[in-house]
């Protein structure tokens, strides 16, 4: 059995209140992981092309207020 399968089975066994606590924890964990990945990508310059494209479109008047 893989680690993921073990975790899946453990989660399936959680009582409702513990499942809610786990869900809240996992959302925060996942958000932090996403933020870290975006930050790493930004530092590595992986988002530079997207930013340049957005600025180009803005300077050409292709942007609109949200």
Secondary structure, 3 states (H helix, E strand, C coil): CCHHHHHHHHHHCCCHHHHHHHHHHHHHHHHHHHHHHHHHHHHCCCCHHHHHHHHHHHHCCCCCCC
